[in-house]
Structures are given as C-alpha cells and as structure tokens.
Amino acid sequence: MPVLTSDEALRNVLQTARTVAVLGAHPEPRKAAHYVPLYLHEHGYRILPINPVYTDRVLFGETPRAALTDLDEQIDVVDVFRRAEHLPAHLSEILAMRPRPKVVWLQQGIRHDEVARELAEAGIDVVQDACMLALHRKLGIGRPGSQ
C-alpha cells in the first residue's frame, strides 16, 4: 500500500470513504480540527471524533471516543489533527484497530515519513500534509460515492 499523492488516488479516497475517524477532533469552531470535519459531515461523511478531553460532548452528531481503539467498526479514513511529534505515539493505536483503517490522512502541515512508511508496510494507505476539505473542493467532489 502506498503513500497517496496523485489527484486520481486522492479523488478515489474522497469518493469511496464513508466513515472518517477524526483524531484530535475539537469543539472550537475556529480550529481546523472542527471546521474540516464539520465540512465533511455536511457533505455526507459519518464523522467519528476521537479526543479523550471531549467524551462528555456531542460533535458532528457523535459522542467522541477517547481512543481509536474504542471503535469497533470499519473506518475508511483516520483523519489526523495531531502534531507530527505525537504521531509515533499513535502508531501502535492505529495498528491495533480492528478492523484496520483503509487510509490514514495527515492533515495539512502534518508529515512524518517514518510513521507513514510503517503504516504503508502494514497495508494502510497514507496521505501526508494535505487538507481533506481543500482537496474535496479542489477536486470538485460532491457527496461521498458520487461521480
């Protein structure tokens, strides 16, 4: 499984994904970890927020989970809003997910080549340093599964 970079591969992820776990989801509307998943939610994706600080709230119609390993369903994309230096600590959590996600997407400004390599070696596609919202708009994608 590769690190995805082509518009065609990114379009395929955005068109086929249905369920997105958002690692580092946040309730503050001015933060990208809120407005990006909100945009995706408004465009038909099911958003599962992951943040141990906010498990007493509802975000995007779901109660946040404390950890990715609290999920027990197929996740198409893990969308990461954590700084690169925190990614190695999340690697084992991602690899422990059952079933494993199809894609781990590191948001714009987030890159960790070693973590990406290990995820790819484990059979998980990876996107680095790219905003799902911006690419969704740029590639002209409507609702998931359309076009």
MDAnalysis code that builds the backbone (N, CA, C; Angstrom):
import MDAnalysis as mda
import numpy as np

u = mda.Universe.empty(441, n_residues=147, atom_resindex=np.repeat(np.arange(147), 3), trajectory=True)
u.add_TopologyAttr("name", ["N", "CA", "C"] * 147)
u.add_TopologyAttr("resid", np.arange(1, 148))
u.add_TopologyAttr("resname", ["MET", "PRO", "VAL", "LEU", "THR", "SER", "ASP", "GLU", "ALA", "LEU", "ARG", "ASN", "VAL", "LEU", "GLN", "THR", "ALA", "ARG", "THR", "VAL", "ALA", "VAL", "LEU", "GLY", "ALA", "HIS", "PRO", "GLU", "PRO", "ARG", "LYS", "ALA", "ALA", "HIS", "TYR", "VAL", "PRO", "LEU", "TYR", "LEU", "HIS", "GLU", "HIS", "GLY", "TYR", "ARG", "ILE", "LEU", "PRO", "ILE", "ASN", "PRO", "VAL", "TYR", "THR", "ASP", "ARG", "VAL", "LEU", "PHE", "GLY", "GLU", "THR", "PRO", "ARG", "ALA", "ALA", "LEU", "THR", "ASP", "LEU", "ASP", "GLU", "GLN", "ILE", "ASP", "VAL", "VAL", "ASP", "VAL", "PHE", "ARG", "ARG", "ALA", "GLU", "HIS", "LEU", "PRO", "ALA", "HIS", "LEU", "SER", "GLU", "ILE", "LEU", "ALA", "MET", "ARG", "PRO", "ARG", "PRO", "LYS", "VAL", "VAL", "TRP", "LEU", "GLN", "GLN", "GLY", "ILE", "ARG", "HIS", "ASP", "GLU", "VAL", "ALA", "ARG", "GLU", "LEU", "ALA", "GLU", "ALA", "GLY", "ILE", "ASP", "VAL", "VAL", "GLN", "ASP", "ALA", "CYS", "MET", "LEU", "ALA", "LEU", "HIS", "ARG", "LYS", "LEU", "GLY", "ILE", "GLY", "ARG", "PRO", "GLY", "SER", "GLN"])
u.atoms.positions = np.array([
    [0.845, -1.180, 0.000],
    [0.000, 0.000, 0.000],
    [0.891, 1.244, 0.000],
    [0.535, 2.219, -0.774],
    [1.425, 3.360, -0.984],
    [1.077, 4.589, -0.137],
    [1.993, 5.544, -0.233],
    [1.683, 6.900, 0.195],
    [1.009, 7.535, -1.014],
    [-0.202, 8.015, -0.837],
    [-1.009, 8.530, -1.951],
    [-0.702, 9.995, -2.213],
    [-0.467, 10.322, -3.473],
    [-0.177, 11.713, -3.821],
    [-0.926, 12.194, -5.057],
    [-1.310, 11.299, -5.943],
    [-1.930, 11.737, -7.196],
    [-3.370, 12.187, -6.964],
    [-3.811, 13.124, -7.790],
    [-5.206, 13.570, -7.710],
    [-6.164, 12.397, -7.885],
    [-5.820, 11.473, -8.764],
    [-6.686, 10.318, -9.009],
    [-6.845, 9.464, -7.744],
    [-5.738, 9.196, -7.064],
    [-5.792, 8.383, -5.841],
    [-6.541, 9.116, -4.731],
    [-6.292, 10.415, -4.588],
    [-6.964, 11.201, -3.557],
    [-8.456, 11.312, -3.847],
    [-8.804, 11.500, -5.100],
    [-10.213, 11.548, -5.503],
    [-10.891, 10.225, -5.146],
    [-10.219, 9.116, -5.424],
    [-10.784, 7.809, -5.120],
    [-11.070, 7.666, -3.621],
    [-10.131, 8.090, -2.784],
    [-10.345, 8.026, -1.328],
    [-11.558, 8.864, -0.948],
    [-11.597, 10.095, -1.410],
    [-12.683, 11.007, -1.026],
    [-14.037, 10.550, -1.570],
    [-14.050, 9.895, -2.714],
    [-15.322, 9.439, -3.284],
    [-15.814, 8.138, -2.673],
    [-14.920, 7.298, -2.192],
    [-15.344, 5.998, -1.674],
    [-15.463, 5.958, -0.158],
    [-14.816, 6.878, 0.535],
    [-14.883, 6.884, 2.004],
    [-16.290, 7.232, 2.466],
    [-16.710, 6.602, 3.519],
    [-18.000, 6.901, 4.145],
    [-17.822, 7.313, 5.603],
    [-16.881, 6.638, 6.283],
    [-16.691, 6.827, 7.722],
    [-15.283, 7.349, 7.972],
    [-15.213, 8.501, 8.678],
    [-13.942, 9.157, 8.958],
    [-13.799, 9.327, 10.463],
    [-12.773, 8.713, 11.043],
    [-12.434, 8.936, 12.451],
    [-11.477, 10.121, 12.493],
    [-11.806, 11.123, 13.302],
    [-11.006, 12.347, 13.351],
    [-10.217, 12.374, 14.661],
    [-8.937, 12.045, 14.561],
    [-8.046, 12.021, 15.716],
    [-7.646, 13.452, 16.055],
    [-8.061, 13.892, 17.237],
    [-7.789, 15.263, 17.653],
    [-8.943, 16.203, 17.360],
    [-10.137, 15.655, 17.110],
    [-11.322, 16.493, 16.857],
    [-11.499, 17.491, 17.985],
    [-12.007, 18.674, 17.649],
    [-12.104, 19.756, 18.627],
    [-13.447, 20.474, 18.486],
    [-14.030, 20.931, 19.602],
    [-15.317, 21.634, 19.530],
    [-15.220, 23.108, 19.149],
    [-14.025, 23.692, 19.165],
    [-13.854, 25.123, 18.887],
    [-13.983, 25.383, 17.387],
    [-15.027, 26.127, 16.959],
    [-15.292, 26.333, 15.529],
    [-14.146, 26.964, 14.733],
    [-13.263, 27.722, 15.369],
    [-12.169, 28.369, 14.639],
    [-11.005, 27.427, 14.359],
    [-11.002, 26.259, 14.971],
    [-9.902, 25.318, 14.782],
    [-10.176, 24.397, 13.585],
    [-9.119, 24.132, 12.828],
    [-9.258, 23.229, 11.680],
    [-9.788, 21.868, 12.108],
    [-9.460, 21.425, 13.319],
    [-9.928, 20.132, 13.817],
    [-11.429, 20.142, 14.108],
    [-12.066, 21.282, 13.905],
    [-13.530, 21.368, 13.980],
    [-14.130, 21.658, 12.604],
    [-13.643, 22.701, 11.945],
    [-14.336, 23.091, 10.714],
    [-14.080, 22.140, 9.550],
    [-12.954, 21.435, 9.539],
    [-12.748, 20.451, 8.472],
    [-13.696, 19.270, 8.638],
    [-13.747, 18.627, 9.832],
    [-14.717, 17.534, 9.963],
    [-16.171, 17.993, 9.851],
    [-16.466, 19.216, 10.265],
    [-17.828, 19.733, 10.101],
    [-18.180, 19.809, 8.613],
    [-17.270, 20.330, 7.808],
    [-17.470, 20.385, 6.355],
    [-17.719, 18.985, 5.800],
    [-16.885, 18.042, 6.198],
    [-17.039, 16.669, 5.704],
    [-18.383, 16.093, 6.138],
    [-18.767, 16.342, 7.392],
    [-20.060, 15.879, 7.911],
    [-21.201, 16.464, 7.073],
    [-21.099, 17.747, 6.761],
    [-22.127, 18.419, 5.962],
    [-22.173, 17.897, 4.524],
    [-21.106, 17.207, 4.093],
    [-21.059, 16.640, 2.754],
    [-21.277, 15.128, 2.769],
    [-21.879, 14.638, 3.834],
    [-22.343, 13.263, 3.847],
    [-21.453, 12.218, 4.480],
    [-20.294, 12.597, 4.970],
    [-19.432, 11.631, 5.635],
    [-19.895, 11.447, 7.085],
    [-19.775, 10.235, 7.580],
    [-20.012, 9.992, 9.002],
    [-18.703, 10.284, 9.706],
    [-18.744, 11.204, 10.662],
    [-17.549, 11.629, 11.375],
    [-17.582, 11.043, 12.783],
    [-16.516, 10.339, 13.157],
    [-16.370, 9.783, 14.495],
    [-15.220, 10.518, 15.173],
    [-15.538, 11.483, 16.059],
    [-14.482, 12.253, 16.707],
    [-13.731, 11.424, 17.751],
    [-12.423, 11.629, 17.805],
    [-11.567, 10.951, 18.772],
    [-10.808, 12.023, 19.550],
    [-11.154, 12.170, 20.819],
    [-10.451, 13.104, 21.689],
    [-10.877, 12.808, 23.123],
    [-9.955, 12.339, 23.973],
    [-10.323, 11.958, 25.338],
    [-10.810, 13.127, 26.196],
    [-10.519, 14.336, 25.790],
    [-10.914, 15.517, 26.569],
    [-12.402, 15.840, 26.409],
    [-13.001, 15.420, 25.301],
    [-14.364, 15.851, 24.981],
    [-15.380, 14.703, 24.913],
    [-15.166, 13.642, 25.659],
    [-16.073, 12.496, 25.612],
    [-17.427, 12.773, 26.256],
    [-17.571, 13.937, 26.883],
    [-18.838, 14.310, 27.510],
    [-19.685, 15.209, 26.604],
    [-19.292, 15.368, 25.354],
    [-19.991, 16.247, 24.410],
    [-20.501, 15.454, 23.220],
    [-21.162, 16.154, 22.327],
    [-21.543, 15.589, 21.043],
    [-20.927, 16.480, 19.966],
    [-20.184, 15.867, 19.068],
    [-19.578, 16.584, 17.948],
    [-19.981, 15.865, 16.664],
    [-20.494, 16.596, 15.715],
    [-20.851, 16.051, 14.402],
    [-21.857, 14.898, 14.535],
    [-22.727, 15.011, 15.560],
    [-23.761, 14.014, 15.775],
    [-23.287, 12.746, 16.475],
    [-22.065, 12.742, 16.974],
    [-21.491, 11.554, 17.627],
    [-20.842, 11.949, 18.950],
    [-20.821, 11.017, 19.877],
    [-20.083, 11.218, 21.125],
    [-18.622, 10.865, 20.861],
    [-17.713, 11.787, 21.143],
    [-16.300, 11.477, 20.912],
    [-15.835, 10.261, 21.717],
    [-14.979, 9.486, 21.106],
    [-14.335, 8.362, 21.781],
    [-12.992, 8.838, 22.314],
    [-12.516, 8.159, 23.336],
    [-11.243, 8.530, 23.941],
    [-10.053, 8.101, 23.084],
    [-10.202, 6.997, 22.344],
    [-9.088, 6.458, 21.564],
    [-9.612, 5.773, 20.310],
    [-8.759, 5.670, 19.324],
    [-9.121, 4.979, 18.086],
    [-9.504, 3.525, 18.347],
    [-8.870, 2.920, 19.329],
    [-9.156, 1.517, 19.632],
    [-10.520, 1.328, 20.295],
    [-11.216, 2.420, 20.615],
    [-12.587, 2.328, 21.132],
    [-13.591, 2.097, 20.004],
    [-13.146, 2.210, 18.774],
    [-14.014, 1.996, 17.620],
    [-14.047, 0.503, 17.286],
    [-15.222, 0.008, 16.929],
    [-15.337, -1.422, 16.612],
    [-16.019, -1.648, 15.266],
    [-15.767, -0.744, 14.353],
    [-16.355, -0.855, 13.020],
    [-15.313, -0.443, 11.989],
    [-15.604, -0.731, 10.732],
    [-14.673, -0.368, 9.665],
    [-14.595, 1.143, 9.524],
    [-13.400, 1.663, 9.575],
    [-13.132, 3.085, 9.379],
    [-12.439, 3.221, 8.029],
    [-12.992, 4.063, 7.190],
    [-12.382, 4.262, 5.879],
    [-11.131, 5.129, 5.985],
    [-11.230, 6.224, 6.754],
    [-10.115, 7.162, 6.871],
    [-9.960, 7.573, 8.333],
    [-8.721, 7.547, 8.823],
    [-8.382, 8.204, 10.079],
    [-7.761, 9.529, 9.681],
    [-8.454, 10.611, 9.984],
    [-8.015, 11.960, 9.651],
    [-7.315, 12.528, 10.885],
    [-6.029, 12.831, 10.764],
    [-5.198, 13.164, 11.924],
    [-4.973, 14.667, 12.048],
    [-5.367, 15.185, 13.206],
    [-5.128, 16.583, 13.582],
    [-4.254, 16.617, 14.834],
    [-3.117, 15.968, 14.767],
    [-2.152, 15.958, 15.863],
    [-0.801, 16.340, 15.281],
    [-0.006, 17.067, 16.051],
    [1.308, 17.477, 15.568],
    [2.178, 16.253, 15.284],
    [3.072, 16.410, 14.331],
    [3.914, 15.300, 13.858],
    [4.657, 14.606, 14.993],
    [5.117, 15.353, 15.988],
    [5.882, 14.718, 17.065],
    [5.031, 13.765, 17.911],
    [3.707, 13.871, 17.819],
    [2.818, 12.968, 18.554],
    [2.465, 11.706, 17.765],
    [2.783, 11.679, 16.486],
    [2.360, 10.565, 15.637],
    [2.959, 9.216, 16.033],
    [4.244, 9.135, 16.406],
    [4.759, 7.822, 16.806],
    [3.960, 7.210, 17.972],
    [3.478, 8.027, 18.880],
    [2.682, 7.507, 20.000],
    [1.332, 6.969, 19.531],
    [0.821, 7.465, 18.408],
    [-0.460, 6.993, 17.875],
    [-0.305, 5.806, 16.927],
    [0.911, 5.526, 16.494],
    [1.134, 4.447, 15.536],
    [0.616, 3.111, 16.057],
    [0.973, 2.748, 17.271],
    [0.531, 1.448, 17.803],
    [-0.982, 1.412, 17.968],
    [-1.578, 2.555, 18.300],
    [-3.033, 2.633, 18.429],
    [-3.705, 2.393, 17.068],
    [-3.166, 2.987, 16.023],
    [-3.725, 2.801, 14.682],
    [-3.569, 1.341, 14.253],
    [-2.390, 0.781, 14.485],
    [-2.141, -0.600, 14.080],
    [-2.954, -1.597, 14.897],
    [-3.403, -1.197, 16.100],
    [-4.213, -2.077, 16.947],
    [-5.696, -2.036, 16.587],
    [-6.098, -1.095, 15.743],
    [-7.507, -1.003, 15.352],
    [-7.931, -2.271, 14.618],
    [-9.132, -2.753, 14.949],
    [-9.699, -3.932, 14.283],
    [-11.130, -3.642, 13.916],
    [-11.471, -3.645, 12.651],
    [-10.530, -3.779, 11.539],
    [-9.680, -2.518, 11.385],
    [-8.566, -2.679, 10.685],
    [-7.682, -1.536, 10.458],
    [-8.316, -0.565, 9.465],
    [-7.969, 0.722, 9.588],
    [-8.498, 1.690, 8.618],
    [-7.885, 1.454, 7.241],
    [-8.604, 1.907, 6.222],
    [-8.086, 1.795, 4.857],
    [-7.009, 2.850, 4.598],
    [-7.214, 4.056, 5.176],
    [-6.333, 5.195, 4.914],
    [-6.089, 5.960, 6.203],
    [-4.861, 6.416, 6.400],
    [-4.546, 7.399, 7.435],
    [-4.160, 8.671, 6.701],
    [-4.888, 9.746, 7.009],
    [-4.724, 11.027, 6.306],
    [-4.154, 12.035, 7.301],
    [-2.930, 12.483, 7.058],
    [-2.295, 13.501, 7.902],
    [-2.623, 14.862, 7.304],
    [-3.304, 15.664, 8.074],
    [-3.795, 16.944, 7.581],
    [-2.656, 17.877, 7.168],
    [-3.027, 18.944, 6.518],
    [-2.068, 19.928, 6.013],
    [-1.136, 20.370, 7.134],
    [0.166, 20.363, 6.832],
    [1.174, 20.757, 7.803],
    [1.673, 19.606, 8.658],
    [1.107, 18.406, 8.474],
    [1.500, 17.249, 9.276],
    [2.160, 16.223, 8.366],
    [3.388, 15.884, 8.720],
    [4.166, 14.935, 7.919],
    [5.079, 14.172, 8.864],
    [5.136, 12.853, 8.676],
    [6.059, 12.020, 9.449],
    [6.385, 10.806, 8.577],
    [7.507, 10.872, 7.870],
    [7.841, 9.851, 6.891],
    [7.996, 8.463, 7.506],
    [8.553, 8.359, 8.687],
    [8.743, 7.049, 9.321],
    [7.399, 6.419, 9.686],
    [6.514, 7.192, 10.274],
    [5.178, 6.675, 10.607],
    [4.449, 6.294, 9.322],
    [4.542, 7.127, 8.293],
    [3.892, 6.823, 7.015],
    [4.432, 5.523, 6.433],
    [5.726, 5.328, 6.507],
    [6.332, 4.098, 5.995],
    [5.804, 2.877, 6.748],
    [5.754, 2.968, 8.075],
    [5.279, 1.825, 8.872],
    [3.805, 1.528, 8.608],
    [3.005, 2.565, 8.449],
    [1.596, 2.349, 8.121],
    [1.463, 1.687, 6.754],
    [2.204, 2.187, 5.776],
    [2.148, 1.618, 4.432],
    [2.612, 0.167, 4.435],
    [3.650, -0.142, 5.205],
    [4.124, -1.525, 5.300],
    [3.073, -2.434, 5.938],
    [2.208, -1.855, 6.775],
    [1.142, -2.621, 7.420],
    [-0.099, -2.729, 6.530],
    [-0.027, -2.163, 5.321],
    [-1.131, -2.284, 4.378],
    [-2.148, -1.163, 4.442],
    [-1.772, -0.071, 5.077],
    [-2.673, 1.083, 5.204],
    [-2.171, 2.182, 4.277],
    [-3.034, 2.686, 3.395],
    [-2.669, 3.817, 2.542],
    [-2.486, 5.061, 3.404],
    [-1.610, 5.953, 2.964],
    [-1.292, 7.153, 3.738],
    [-1.327, 8.374, 2.831],
    [-1.874, 9.464, 3.370],
    [-1.809, 10.778, 2.741],
    [-1.114, 11.676, 3.752],
    [-0.132, 12.455, 3.299],
    [0.580, 13.363, 4.194],
    [0.410, 14.808, 3.750],
    [0.353, 15.687, 4.741],
    [0.403, 17.130, 4.503],
    [-0.625, 17.589, 3.465],
    [-1.891, 17.192, 3.680],
    [-2.952, 17.564, 2.744],
    [-4.265, 17.743, 3.502],
    [-5.014, 18.753, 3.141],
    [-6.282, 19.048, 3.798],
    [-7.432, 18.357, 3.050],
    [-8.195, 17.544, 3.764],
    [-9.333, 16.860, 3.137],
    [-10.345, 17.858, 2.595],
    [-10.629, 18.911, 3.323],
    [-11.588, 19.927, 2.879],
    [-11.099, 20.581, 1.590],
    [-9.861, 21.039, 1.581],
    [-9.324, 21.738, 0.403],
    [-9.319, 20.832, -0.821],
    [-8.926, 19.569, -0.643],
    [-8.901, 18.664, -1.787],
    [-10.306, 18.284, -2.230],
    [-11.215, 18.139, -1.302],
    [-12.611, 17.853, -1.644],
    [-13.140, 18.953, -2.561],
    [-12.844, 20.198, -2.215],
    [-13.274, 21.341, -3.040],
    [-12.511, 21.380, -4.364],
    [-11.188, 21.261, -4.288],
    [-10.341, 21.356, -5.482],
    [-10.715, 20.307, -6.521],
    [-11.009, 19.104, -6.055],
    [-11.304, 18.002, -6.969],
    [-12.774, 17.954, -7.370],
    [-13.578, 18.892, -6.857],
    [-14.971, 19.016, -7.272],
    [-15.830, 17.829, -6.892],
    [-15.605, 17.308, -5.702],
    [-16.344, 16.121, -5.269],
    [-17.604, 16.543, -4.512],
    [-18.703, 15.908, -4.859],
    [-19.958, 16.155, -4.144],
    [-20.072, 15.241, -2.951],
    [-21.190, 14.594, -2.823],
    [-21.402, 13.642, -1.724],
    [-20.508, 12.422, -1.904],
    [-20.123, 11.760, -0.779],
    [-19.319, 10.539, -0.919],
    [-20.043, 9.536, -1.822],
    [-19.277, 8.903, -2.677],
    [-19.831, 7.899, -3.565],
    [-20.389, 8.464, -4.850],
    [-20.424, 9.792, -4.997],
    [-20.970, 10.388, -6.222],
    [-19.881, 10.493, -7.289],
    [-20.287, 10.733, -8.492],
    [-19.442, 10.924, -9.674],
    [-18.817, 9.669, -10.165],
])
